């Protein structure tokens, strides 16, 4: 679970899986993420359409077989290389 790992690293994470927000449309989820100024981490390639809009962060993880370890390594690389010395809020929609 990438969301749990990010929480253990001290990040503010909102994971919609297993909540009443699960099943929220992409459009509504995008609105929530932007209102709360969160980085969206997802495996849903449908969010690629939002990449040119003004946003607070969008990381679409595309893997042949998403595994927890690879997702964590990918997010660590993103955080360390692209956004050094910043603490980020994140919304996880990865499974």
Secondary structure, 3 states (H helix, E strand, C coil): CHHHHHHHCCCEEEECCCCCCCCCCHHHHHHHHHHCCCEEEECCHHHHHHCCCCCCCEEECCCCCCCHHHHHHHHHHHHHHHCCCCCCEEEECCC
